[in-house]
Every structure is written in C-alpha cells, then in structure tokens.
C-alpha cells in the first residue's frame, strides 16, 4: 500500500505540472471559456487515475465505481455547459455584418436609390472607392447611381472599383495611390502625416455613440464621466449610478475610425492602455463578442450610430444619452448631441479626372439625398427633393 501511495503522489505531482501547463496554454489560445473545461477535465483525470492506483475500486461495489466515473466526468461537462450557456445569454450581441447585402447592382441589395437617374453618369476610368465599414452603404449607393451596371464585390481589391478595407486599411491604400477616394471619419494624426496631398470634403454627419447592455441601469453619462472611464479614473459602475460592478471598457485598434473618434472625444485626457482582451478587432467586434473575451453586461463600447443600430441586427445593446442628449437624427441635425462628427470624401493627389465631378455630385441634391435615405445626415440640408 505504501508503494501505491508513493506512486499516487508521484503521478499527482507530474500530472499536476503537465495539467497546469495544458490549462495555461488553453487559457492563452482559447477564444472563449474552453480553458475552464480543460481545467475540470485535468482534475477529473487526476482523481480517476489515483482512484485506481490506490486500488479504491476494489474496496467499493462495482456499481459505485461507475457512479463515481459518471460524476467525475459528466458533472464538469454539465457545469461548463450551463456556465457557457449563461455567458452566451448575457453577451451584448452575437451578430455579424454581411456587407454583400449592400453590394451595388446585387439583386435585393439594401441600398438607398434615387427616383430619377443620376445627373452624373460615368462609363469608364471609374474612380476607385474604399472606406470604413460603416460608410460602405453610402458609397455603394453612390456607385450604383453613377457607375455602369456590373459586379462590384466589396472584398475583391484586384477587380472591383468599390471595396471595403476598413478605415485604417483604406488610409493605407490611399497613401499608396491604390484608390482615388476613401470615405471615412476624420483621419488620425498618423494618417494625416502619411497623406502628403490630402484633401477632405465633408459630405455628411453622424453621431459617435457609446452603448451598454440593455439590462445595464445606466442610461446616460456625461462627457466627463466618459473621459473618466476611458482614462481609467472611473472603474466601477456604482460611481456613475450603476451597479457595484467593474467597468469593462472596450477599445478598438489605433487607426480605426471609431478609435480615432474616442481620441477626439478624450481631447487632452490620456486614454488608458486596455488589457489585451479589451481591445477588439473588426468594426462589429465591439458590439458582438470579442475574439477572446465575452462581452458581459458590465461592459461599455463605442461605434457610430448607423452601424450600431442599422447594420448590426439582433443585438442587446442600448445607446447611452450623452450629457442627457439622445443620439437621435433630430439632435444630430440640430447639433445638440455633443459627439456629432462629419464624415468625409478624402483624396490624396489623385489624377483621375472623374474624382472632382463625383465629389461635386455627392454634394448635390441627389448625392445628399442618398446620404439621407441611407440613414445618415447630409451636410447640405435635409429632405431635399431630387433635381
């Protein structure tokens, strides 16, 4: 029996070290909570092996041995499954944006359209367009109105003149003269430096919004409270009228349009460095679950109003009022909403002769009408009749 106890101790130490390594590796590599199940499984294997090393199975009825095996292996699976279901049930969202639904000339595409043909019609030497995910429905509508009928696949950068590389990718392509016009919010300081011949033309307005889970009791924050949260000074929801819960403040990668919006909002206040699992890739990533972190009810994220409310469906978020002002079309038009921003058509010394006429058309009644019909706010008035 003494040898069996020694063997059990040796096995426990060796397997414990191996199990701890596997658990740690799973925690690093897992995209959700799978590492929790790995931990349970390692413990179950360790207990089971020691059960047989110590000959405990010979001291109890065979039936009880089977019962013990079921309890050790099945119960952790049930516990993990229940926990995972609970976490999924409280995610802020679980939806992806299918950009192909906005593709020009695609049957059933969800695009704003004019009642009359566009006054500008381009047949050849089409300007190459790129931009932010949230603005793709806008410039895709421009393309369908002005460009000839054809295939404009949003991720085919080798063939299609109308693509989506997201904000940072679009700026990079513009700096390399791979596209003629990009449609984004204002550039970051780094992006400005990369564009030596940049010209930007404001073509519409949009609200930069913050959102929380719909069950969060907080409905409104002030600009100072937001700056406190994203500087790391305010860390608990109870400090802004919510529950006694830690605030998980998600961010986007530097250079993304929404992260630049956050930087503009923060002004001179430094932004805290977020933990790795609280910096989210992808425009929809802040709204849906992050790649390696579940979006809990105590989180806060940011985006642009149209993207958060129109392009992503089936979510469980609510937009926060800022300084008591609702981020509605009415308050964006009036300028009362404090985080109203322009978005732009940006060029970088292009030689395409159709670029200037296209931007002029975008600022015409027809172009501004498409911006309004898409769901954004035009810069030249609203409810404009077509020419």
N, C-alpha and C positions, 0 to 999 in steps of 0.2 A: 504493500500500500504506500510505503514511503517513496518508492521509486515512481509510483504513479503521481504522487503529489508533486515531486520534483519535475516530472515530465509536464504536468499541468502548468506549473509555474514558468518553465522554460517556454512552453508553447504560448502562454499568455503574454509574456514579455516580447517574444519575437513577433507573434501575430499582432500584438498591440502596436508595435512600431510600424509594421507594414500597413496595418489598418489605418493608423494615424496619417501615414504618408498618402495612402489612397484617398482618404477623406479630404485631406488638404488639397490634393490635386483636383478632386472632383469639385471642391468649392471654388477653385480658380477657374476651371473650364466650364462648369455647368452654366446654362443660360437661364435657369430658374432656381428651384429649390431641390433639385435632384440630389445634391450633396447630403441633404438631411436623410434621405432614404438610404444612401450609401453608408452613412454612419450607423443607422439602425441595423442594416444588413451585416456590417462588420461585427457589431455586438452580438447579433443572433448567431453568427457562425462561431464566434469565440465561445459562447456559452454552450452551444451544441457539441462542439469538439471536446471541451472539457468534461461535459456530461458523460461522454463515452470513455475518455481517458481514465476518469476516476471510477469507471465501472458502475456508475449510479443506475444505469439502465437495468442492471441485474438485481438491484435491490427494490425495484418497484414493478408493479404489474405492467405487462407489455402495452396494455391499453393506455396507461398513464404516460408512457413514453411517447406514444403517438400524439396524445393530447398536448404534451409539452412541446413537441415539434411544431404542431399547428400554432400554438400560442406564440412561440418564439419567432416564427417566420411570417405568419399571416397577420397577427396583430399590428406589427410595424407597417405592413403594407396598407392596412386599413387606416391606421392613424395618419400615415403620409398622404394617402389618397384623400382623406377628409380634409386635411390641412391644405392640400393643393387646391381642392375644390373651393374652400373658403377664400383662399388668396385670389383665385380667379374671379370669384364673385364680387370682390371689392376693388378690382382694378378700375382705374379711371376709364379705360377703353380697351377694346380689342378689335380694332378695325384697320384695314389698310386702304390706301387710296389707289384706285385703279385709274391711272392717267389716260389710259386708252379711251375712256368714256368721254374725253374732251378732244379727241383727235379730229382735226379738220377733215371734212368730207367723209367721215365714217358714218355709216348708217346708224341712226339712233344716238348720235353724239349729243351730249348735253351742253350745247353751246348757244350763246346769245346770237340772234340773227337779225338782219335788217329786213324791213318790209320791202325796200326798193334796192336795186343793185347799187353797189358802192360806186361813188363818183370816181374813185381811183381803181384802175384795173391793171395789174402787172402780168405780163406773159412770160418774160424771160429775165435772166440776170436777177433772180429773186434775192432780196436781202436775206442773209442767214440770221435766224432769230433763235435766241436762247434765253434762259432766265430762271427765276425762282419757281419752285413747285407751286406755290400759292397763286402765282400770276399766270400760270400756263392757260387756264380757261380764258383769260383776257386776250393774250396774244395769239392763241389758237383761233379765237373768234375773228381777230383782225385778218389772219391768214386765210380763213375760209371766205371772208368777204372780198378780199383783194387779190389773192393768188389764184391761179388756174386750178381746176379740179385735178386731183392726183392723190398719191399716197404720201402722207406726212407722219411717219411713225416717230413718236416722241423720243425714242431711245436709239434711233438709227443715225448716228452722227456722220456717217460716211455718205449717206444718200439724201436724208431728209433735211430741208432748209428750216424746219421748225422743230426744235428739240428742247429737252429739259435736262440741264446739267446741275441744277440747284444753284443757289446764289454763288457760293464760292467757286464752283466749277465753271459757272458762266463767266465770272470775272476773269478767271484764268484763261479761258478760251478767247475772251475779248482782248486780253493783253497780248495774246499770241496772234491776233488778227485772224482767228479761225471762224469768227462770226462777225456780223456787222452791227447788230443791235441786241442788247440784252435788256430784260425787263425785271427790275428788282427794286427793293427799298434802297435807301441811300447807302453808299459804299462805306466800309470801314477805312480808317486812316491808312492801313497797309494796302488795301485795294486801290485807294486813290493814288498812292505812290507808284503802283505798277502800271497805271494808265497815264502815259505822258501826254496824250492828246484827248483826254476825256471831256466829253460834253454830255450833260444830263438834262433832260427835259421832263419836268413834272407833268404827268398825264392823268393822275388820279390820286385819291386819298383813301386811307384805310386806318383802322384802329388797331393799335398794338394792345393785345389783351392778356390778362392773367386769368387762369382758371384753377378751380379746385374740384374735388369730387362733389357730386350733388348733395351728399349727406353731410358735408362739412358745414357747420352752423355759421361760419363766417361768410358774409355776403358782400362786404365792402372793405377796402383797405385804402389808406391814404398813400400818396407818393412817398412820404417819409417812412411809413411802415414798410413799403415795398423795398425801399433802399436799405432799411434796417435788416430785412430778411435776407436780401442778396449780398449784403456786406458781412453777414454772419453775426450781427449785433443782436438781432431778434431770433431766437432759436426755438421758441415754444409757442404754439397756437394760443395758449391762455393769455399771452402778452398782447394779443390783438383781438381778444374777445371770443376765442375759440376754446376747444377742449384742452386739457392738460396733456398734450402730445407734442413730441418733437416734430419740427417742420422739416420735411424733405423737399428741398428747393432744387428742382431740376434745371439744368442749363443745356445749351447747345454748343457745338464746336465753334471755335473762333473763326470768323469769316462768314458764318451762316447769317442769313438776313435777320432772323429773329434774335440771334445773339448780339448782332450789331444794334438792334432795337433796344435790347436790355442795356447795352453800354451807353446808348444815348439817354435812356431814362435815368441811369445812375449818375450821369454827369461826372463830377469830380470825386464821387464816393467810390472807393475801390471795391471791386467785386471779389467775393471770397473764392478761393480755389475749391471747386466741388470735388467730393470723393469720386473715384473712377466710375462708380455705378450710378452717379447722379449727373453725368454728362452724357446726353443722349444723341445718337446719330440719327439722321433722317428727319425730314420735316414732320412726319407723323409720329416720330418716336417719342416726343414729349407727351403726346396725347395718348397713344397706345402704350403697352408695356415696353419698358426699355429692354435692351438686349440682355442685360444680366441683372436686372432688378425689377421687382414687381412694383407697380405704381399704386401705392396704398392711399387710403382715404386722408392721410395727413400730409399728402404732397401738394405742391403748387408748381404749375408750369406756365409757359407763355407761348404765344404764337400770334397770328394775325386773325382778326375776326372772321373773315370769309372762310379761311382754311379750317378753323376750329369748328365752325357752325354749319358749313355747307359741304366742304369736300370730304370731311370725315363724318361718317354716319354711325349710329348705334353706340355712341359713347355715353358716359355717365358723368359728364362734366357740367359745370355752370360757370359762366363768365362772371368775374368779380366787378362790381362797381368801383371806380377809382375816384377818390375824393367825393364819393356819393353820386357820381355821374354814371349812368348806364351807357355801355359802349354800343349805342344804337345808331342806326343810319341818321336819325334826326339830330343826335348830339354830335355826330361826326361832321355833318353838314354845317351845323351852327358853330362848330369849333369849341363847344363847351367841354367835350370829352378831352381830358388833358394829354392823352397819349395818341393823338391823331397825327399821322405821318403821311407825307407824299410818297408815291412810288413813281419810278422814272423809266423812260426810254433812254438808255445810255449807249453812246458810241465812243470810238477811240480812233479817230482819224481815218474813218473808212473812205474808200474811193468809189464805192458803189453809188451810181447816180440816182438810184431809186430810194435811197435811205431818207434823204431830206423830204421828198414828196410824201413818203409813207408816214413820217412823223407829223408832217403838216396835216395829213388826212386824219391821223389819230386824234389830233386836237380839233378837228372839225366836228360839226354836229353829229355826223354819222359815227365817227370814232368814239366820241364821248358817250353817244347813246349806247354803243356796245359795252362800254365800261359800266354804265349804269345798269343795263339789262343783265349783265353778268352778276352783279351784286355788290360792286364797288361804288365809290362816289367819284364822279368826274370833277375835274378842276375848273371846268367852264360852265357851271350851272347844272341844273337837273331838269328832268322831264322835258328834254329838248326834242322838238319834232325833227324828223329827218328832212334833209334838203330835198 
